[in-house]
Amino acid sequence: MWTIAFILVVAGQVLVAPPDPATGLVPPAALATTPAFAPVASPPAAPAASPPAAPPTSGDALIETLRNRWLFADRIDWSATEAALRTDWSVADGAAGRAALLVPIFARAGDVHSRVHAEGRTLAHFDPVDESQRARLLSLLDRERAEVNAPTVAIVDGDIGYLRVPTISASTPDELRHSARGLRDSIASIAPRVGAGWIVDLRLNGGGNLMPMLLGLRPLLGEGVVAGTRDRHGALAQQWVLSAAELHWRDGAGDRVFLTLADPAPPDRAPAPAAPHGAAPQGAASRPPVVVLVGPLTRSSGQALALAFVGRPGATSVGESTARGYATVTAPFEIDPSLSLTLAVGFMTDRTGRACGDRVEPEHRNAGPDDFDALERDAKVLAAIRLLRGDAPAGTPNAYDPLARSDAPIRQLDLVVEDDARRRELPLRVYLPPEPRAAAPSDAAAAPAPAPVVLFSHGLGGSCRNNPYLGEHWAARGYVAVFMQHPGSDESVWRDAAPLQRMATMRRAANGANILLRVKDVPAVIDQLERWNSQEDHALAGRMDLERIGMSGHSSGAMTTQAVSGQSQPLGPSVTDPRIDAAVMMSPSAPRRADASAVVRAFAGVRIPWLLMTGTKDEAPIGDQSVEMRLAVYPALPPGDKYEIVLWEAEHSAFGDRALPGDREGRNANHHRVILALTTAFWDAYLRRDPRAIAWLQSDGPNAGPRAVIEAKDRWQRK
């Protein structure tokens, strides 16, 4: 068994030894910084606190490191990946050739923070850039680089303090103290003039060294635990603790001083008015209200600093999503003398210990223009000012709850679509929204308004009677929910078979011919709904708004949904139905036996909003659909209104009504709650165009949006 030196990195700060008790600092030789996006000229040195063991030199060591240390190891199908990697590793052309083998693995896991270093080069996987945003992001990146180590401080709107915290590149003890002191003194320089609160701008903070940022912003962060990390198993690993002039490191070994400002700190002279966000006054310990600004270039240590304000009384955030995938803790591992890795090994947390997942979302979303030269014209600064003055900015999430539903009765209809052209009968179960009630017993009830339509396609061996929890909730929320049944791959496949023959009959039904039948069922059903909607004597007459149609399905139903909602078909014409406006896939699938480029091509043409839902143990007993194949879909989708939830330990049956034979995990009641909340918000956002639902989906405050319903180990992302 190889011994691999473990060196913790917190948001770019490599810690290889405990702090020196006399100085409160890690020895200079043990410090290094790697700001996100900065090129690494050579593999990072890895000084060890004890004599190093013999370095691993084989693919075995690499696989052991990935499987046992990598944060995203459970996103990979190792049964297939390991064999291929061993073979390719043995024949690769030098260290650079071996390094190139790892980038596709990072890509399959959606990991943009891990890197591989060989022969003076660093390789990594990066998400594709939205071409419509490329020019803007490059301009912001140039501005970020120009402001490294140079904080900006100003007074805006008369009595509001503004502090722009840049990327901090510091490694030596003197540099650490200088950076922390510069931030602290910047705050003190305008504190006497600040009355309404502070704006802390992290939009140009690309990372660097987190430690001086935390200590320098102590007057605004307050004292006590402000940040931390969780390991790959979800256990709390470390915490950062602030006192008056010290930053402490707390882990299983105890509490140690990491960084100290020995000179007396200027007094915290900023007034502390009552927080406008509902926080109770804190007396002498109160801190002024703070609005944190974040954006697409906020990453690594910048994300960690944003998290440090989460849970602080009187603090909130405004802006756009931070960079995806950089809110992780990384660590370097030497595989052999010519190749090393920097692997994501844990998640950053806020002061409450809550891990944020793959990015930090502002509590108040605002995508207005930035203007760092004229703050009075900067949309995010203006939104922050309105918050500090007690007025909510446009687009603020408020009073939206996708789980709330009417208690009025819904109506259920069982119908059949007769597709004469294909000699095929398609059973339907339709859930209708509650009808309006009369204002008084003598009044006639108003006719129900046409409602958006949501279609659902069952999995292999299912029926239109499956998943009533979805149909009932969607109908109660005002949708006509139409659950389809697909003969040939429905319950008729197994119902009359002997118990020991049922799996064999199901496997025979899992074929391309049945998928094609399913795909053609969808337009046949929509065509019939259009006829019924205009047929005056039909129960569905006038009930449906067929200009707003959502499509959804589970397992084989997800494959059906993908096909009619934008996935390309390599061997035939497109089967996309342009009448579908948004789609939800539960247990999605990438094309089988397709390489990474083929997967990207399969989904490059998706033009409508997609919501993907899967689990960390979402493997199908039939069809050889692995977790890895399900997770390969989201990275291949083009950006724009694309979402994914990965439910921790959710098996294939989590999206259905009951457990399946062979399930190994107990059912988590919160999974259905998450499914209902996210799908409902998604339909409200993209079928009703409800701005509150869009804001809810795109917010990630600790008690707002999806984060209010998902659990700590669930993974939520969007692009």
Secondary structure as the mmCIF struct_conf table of DSSP 4:
data_model
#
loop_
_struct_conf.conf_type_id
_struct_conf.id
_struct_conf.beg_label_comp_id
_struct_conf.beg_label_asym_id
_struct_conf.beg_label_seq_id
_struct_conf.end_label_comp_id
_struct_conf.end_label_asym_id
_struct_conf.end_label_seq_id
STRN STRN1 LEU A 8 VAL A 10
TURN_TY1_P TURN_TY1_P1 ALA A 11 GLY A 12
STRN STRN2 GLN A 13 LEU A 15
BEND BEND1 ALA A 17 ALA A 17
HELX_LH_PP_P HELX_LH_PP_P1 PRO A 18 PRO A 19
STRN STRN3 ASP A 20 ASP A 20
TURN_TY1_P TURN_TY1_P2 PRO A 21 GLY A 24
STRN STRN4 LEU A 25 LEU A 25
HELX_RH_3T_P HELX_RH_3T_P1 PRO A 28 ALA A 30
STRN STRN5 THR A 33 THR A 33
TURN_TY1_P TURN_TY1_P3 ALA A 36 PHE A 37
BEND BEND2 ALA A 41 SER A 42
HELX_LH_PP_P HELX_LH_PP_P2 PRO A 43 ALA A 45
BEND BEND3 ALA A 49 SER A 50
HELX_LH_PP_P HELX_LH_PP_P3 PRO A 51 PRO A 56
BEND BEND4 SER A 58 SER A 58
HELX_RH_AL_P HELX_RH_AL_P1 GLY A 59 ARG A 69
TURN_TY1_P TURN_TY1_P4 LEU A 71 PHE A 72
HELX_RH_3T_P HELX_RH_3T_P2 ALA A 73 ARG A 75
BEND BEND5 ILE A 76 ILE A 76
HELX_RH_AL_P HELX_RH_AL_P2 TRP A 78 VAL A 91
BEND BEND6 ALA A 92 ASP A 93
HELX_RH_AL_P HELX_RH_AL_P3 GLY A 94 ALA A 100
TURN_TY1_P TURN_TY1_P5 LEU A 101 LEU A 102
HELX_RH_AL_P HELX_RH_AL_P4 VAL A 103 ALA A 109
TURN_TY1_P TURN_TY1_P6 GLY A 110 GLY A 110
BEND BEND7 VAL A 112 HIS A 113
STRN STRN6 ARG A 115 ALA A 118
TURN_TY1_P TURN_TY1_P7 GLU A 119 GLY A 120
STRN STRN7 ARG A 121 LEU A 123
HELX_LH_PP_P HELX_LH_PP_P4 ASP A 127 VAL A 129
HELX_RH_3T_P HELX_RH_3T_P3 GLU A 131 GLN A 133
HELX_RH_AL_P HELX_RH_AL_P5 ARG A 134 ALA A 146
TURN_TY1_P TURN_TY1_P8 GLU A 147 ASN A 149
STRN STRN8 THR A 152 VAL A 156
TURN_TY1_P TURN_TY1_P9 ASP A 157 ASP A 159
STRN STRN9 ILE A 160 ARG A 164
STRN STRN10 ILE A 168 ILE A 168
BEND BEND8 THR A 172 THR A 172
HELX_RH_AL_P HELX_RH_AL_P6 PRO A 173 ILE A 190
HELX_RH_3T_P HELX_RH_3T_P4 ALA A 191 ARG A 193
BEND BEND9 ALA A 196 ALA A 196
STRN STRN11 GLY A 197 ASP A 201
TURN_TY1_P TURN_TY1_P10 ARG A 203 LEU A 204
STRN STRN12 GLY A 208 GLY A 208
HELX_RH_AL_P HELX_RH_AL_P7 LEU A 210 GLY A 216
TURN_TY1_P TURN_TY1_P11 LEU A 217 LEU A 217
HELX_RH_AL_P HELX_RH_AL_P8 ARG A 218 LEU A 221
BEND BEND10 GLU A 223 GLU A 223
STRN STRN13 GLY A 224 ASP A 231
TURN_TY1_P TURN_TY1_P12 ARG A 232 HIS A 233
BEND BEND11 GLY A 234 GLY A 234
STRN STRN14 LEU A 236 LEU A 242
BEND BEND12 ALA A 244 ALA A 245
STRN STRN15 GLU A 246 ASP A 251
TURN_TY1_P TURN_TY1_P13 GLY A 252 ALA A 253
STRN STRN16 GLY A 254 THR A 260
BEND BEND13 ASP A 263 ASP A 263
HELX_LH_PP_P HELX_LH_PP_P5 PRO A 264 PRO A 267
HELX_LH_PP_P HELX_LH_PP_P6 PRO A 273 ALA A 275
TURN_TY1_P TURN_TY1_P14 PRO A 276 HIS A 277
BEND BEND14 GLY A 278 GLY A 278
HELX_LH_PP_P HELX_LH_PP_P7 ALA A 279 PRO A 281
HELX_RH_3T_P HELX_RH_3T_P5 GLY A 283 ALA A 285
STRN STRN17 VAL A 290 VAL A 294
TURN_TY1_P TURN_TY1_P15 PRO A 296 LEU A 297
TURN_TY1_P TURN_TY1_P16 SER A 300 SER A 300
HELX_RH_AL_P HELX_RH_AL_P9 SER A 301 PHE A 309
TURN_TY1_P TURN_TY1_P17 VAL A 310 GLY A 311
BEND BEND15 ARG A 312 ARG A 312
TURN_TY1_P TURN_TY1_P18 PRO A 313 GLY A 314
STRN STRN18 ALA A 315 GLY A 319
HELX_LH_PP_P HELX_LH_PP_P8 SER A 321 ALA A 323
TURN_TY1_P TURN_TY1_P19 ARG A 324 GLY A 325
BEND BEND16 ALA A 327 ALA A 327
STRN STRN19 THR A 328 ASP A 336
TURN_TY1_P TURN_TY1_P20 PRO A 337 SER A 338
STRN STRN20 LEU A 339 THR A 349
TURN_TY1_P TURN_TY1_P21 ARG A 351 THR A 352
BEND BEND17 GLY A 353 GLY A 353
STRN STRN21 ALA A 355 ALA A 355
TURN_TY1_P TURN_TY1_P22 GLY A 357 ASP A 358
BEND BEND18 ARG A 359 ARG A 359
BEND BEND19 GLU A 363 GLU A 363
STRN STRN22 HIS A 364 ARG A 365
HELX_LH_PP_P HELX_LH_PP_P9 GLY A 368 ASP A 370
BEND BEND20 PHE A 372 ASP A 373
HELX_RH_3T_P HELX_RH_3T_P6 LEU A 375 ARG A 377
HELX_RH_AL_P HELX_RH_AL_P10 ALA A 379 LEU A 388
TURN_TY1_P TURN_TY1_P23 ARG A 389 GLY A 390
HELX_LH_PP_P HELX_LH_PP_P10 ALA A 392 PRO A 393
TURN_TY1_P TURN_TY1_P24 ALA A 394 GLY A 395
BEND BEND21 ALA A 399 ALA A 399
TURN_TY1_P TURN_TY1_P25 PRO A 402 LEU A 403
BEND BEND22 ALA A 408 ALA A 408
HELX_LH_PP_P HELX_LH_PP_P11 PRO A 409 ILE A 410
STRN STRN23 ARG A 411 ASP A 419
HELX_RH_3T_P HELX_RH_3T_P7 ASP A 420 ARG A 422
TURN_TY1_P TURN_TY1_P26 ARG A 423 ARG A 423
STRN STRN24 ARG A 424 LEU A 432
HELX_LH_PP_P HELX_LH_PP_P12 PRO A 433 ALA A 438
BEND BEND23 ALA A 439 ALA A 440
TURN_TY1_P TURN_TY1_P27 PRO A 441 SER A 442
BEND BEND24 ASP A 443 ASP A 443
HELX_LH_PP_P HELX_LH_PP_P13 ALA A 444 PRO A 450
STRN STRN25 ALA A 451 SER A 457
TURN_TY1_P TURN_TY1_P28 LEU A 460 GLY A 461
STRN STRN26 GLY A 462 GLY A 462
TURN_TY1_P TURN_TY1_P29 CYS A 464 ARG A 465
BEND BEND25 ASN A 466 ASN A 466
HELX_RH_AL_P HELX_RH_AL_P11 PRO A 468 ALA A 476
TURN_TY1_P TURN_TY1_P30 ARG A 477 GLY A 478
STRN STRN27 VAL A 480 MET A 484
TURN_TY1_P TURN_TY1_P31 PRO A 487 GLY A 488
BEND BEND26 SER A 489 SER A 489
STRN STRN28 ASP A 490 ASP A 490
TURN_TY1_P TURN_TY1_P32 GLU A 491 GLU A 491
HELX_RH_AL_P HELX_RH_AL_P12 SER A 492 ARG A 495
TURN_TY1_P TURN_TY1_P33 ASP A 496 ASP A 496
BEND BEND27 ALA A 497 ALA A 497
HELX_RH_3T_P HELX_RH_3T_P8 PRO A 499 GLN A 501
HELX_RH_AL_P HELX_RH_AL_P13 ARG A 502 ALA A 509
BEND BEND28 ASN A 511 ASN A 511
HELX_RH_AL_P HELX_RH_AL_P14 GLY A 512 ASN A 533
TURN_TY1_P TURN_TY1_P34 SER A 534 SER A 534
TURN_TY1_P TURN_TY1_P35 GLU A 536 ASP A 537
BEND BEND29 HIS A 538 HIS A 538
TURN_TY1_P TURN_TY1_P36 ALA A 539 ARG A 543
STRN STRN29 MET A 544 HIS A 554
TURN_TY1_P TURN_TY1_P37 SER A 555 SER A 555
HELX_RH_AL_P HELX_RH_AL_P15 SER A 556 VAL A 564
TURN_TY1_P TURN_TY1_P38 SER A 565 GLY A 566
TURN_TY1_P TURN_TY1_P39 PRO A 570 LEU A 571
BEND BEND30 GLY A 572 GLY A 572
TURN_TY1_P TURN_TY1_P40 PRO A 578 ARG A 579
STRN STRN30 ALA A 582 MET A 586
BEND BEND31 SER A 587 SER A 587
HELX_LH_PP_P HELX_LH_PP_P14 ALA A 590 PRO A 591
TURN_TY1_P TURN_TY1_P41 ARG A 592 ARG A 593
HELX_RH_AL_P HELX_RH_AL_P16 ALA A 596 PHE A 603
TURN_TY1_P TURN_TY1_P42 ALA A 604 GLY A 605
BEND BEND32 ILE A 608 ILE A 608
STRN STRN31 TRP A 610 LYS A 617
BEND BEND33 PRO A 621 GLY A 623
HELX_RH_AL_P HELX_RH_AL_P17 VAL A 627 LEU A 631
TURN_TY1_P TURN_TY1_P43 ALA A 632 ALA A 632
HELX_RH_AL_P HELX_RH_AL_P18 VAL A 633 ALA A 636
BEND BEND34 LEU A 637 LEU A 637
HELX_LH_PP_P HELX_LH_PP_P15 PRO A 638 PRO A 638
BEND BEND35 PRO A 639 ASP A 641
STRN STRN32 LYS A 642 GLU A 651
HELX_RH_3T_P HELX_RH_3T_P9 HIS A 652 PHE A 655
BEND BEND36 GLY A 656 ARG A 658
TURN_TY1_P TURN_TY1_P44 PRO A 661 GLY A 662
BEND BEND37 GLU A 665 GLU A 665
HELX_RH_AL_P HELX_RH_AL_P19 ALA A 669 TYR A 686
TURN_TY1_P TURN_TY1_P45 LEU A 687 LEU A 687
BEND BEND38 ARG A 688 ARG A 688
HELX_RH_AL_P HELX_RH_AL_P20 PRO A 691 LEU A 697
TURN_TY1_P TURN_TY1_P46 GLN A 698 GLN A 698
TURN_TY1_P TURN_TY1_P47 PRO A 702 ASN A 703
BEND BEND39 ALA A 704 ALA A 704
HELX_RH_3T_P HELX_RH_3T_P10 GLY A 705 ALA A 708
TURN_TY1_P TURN_TY1_P48 VAL A 709 VAL A 709
BEND BEND40 ILE A 710 ILE A 710
TURN_TY1_P TURN_TY1_P49 ALA A 712 LYS A 713
STRN STRN33 ARG A 715 ARG A 718
#
